[in-house]
Amino acid sequence: MIVYYKLDSLLESKGIKKIDLQHSIGASPSTMANFSKNKYVAMSIIDKICKELNCQPGDIMSYVDDEQAEKAKIEAQIAELQAKLKQM
């Protein structure tokens, strides 16, 4: 399973909000929500993000086996909540 929990950390380190990334790459809100839910995201979107953030795909996503998927899901939720707290 592919997980995207690294994206939030990368955005935070660069001082970029998800909504700003969404606008700069022309992605829909549902596409951006797929990152938080670890659902399918087209490679064309991954490519746009990597160009925009000057990074590699491995900087925003990872492969985990199904046993680790639940842990990764919780880590993604924690990262998202931490990002929201910093915006407050």
C-alpha positions, 0 to 999 in steps of 0.5 A: 500500500502506498501512503503519503504521510511524508507530504504533510511534513515536507509542506510544513518544512517548506512553509507551504499550506496544502491549499496553496499547493493545491492551487499551484498544481491545479489539483481538485480538493478531492485529489488533495483529500486522497493524500490524507486518506492514502487513496489513489493519486495519479502519477501526473499529480505526483509529478506536478508536486515533485516539480513544485516542491523540487523533491523526489516521489520518495519524499512524499510517499512510501510503500508499507505492507498491509500490516503497517498500513493502519499505523501509517494511517494513524501517523497521517492523521496525527501529522494532519492534526499537528499541521492544523494546530500550527495554523491556529 
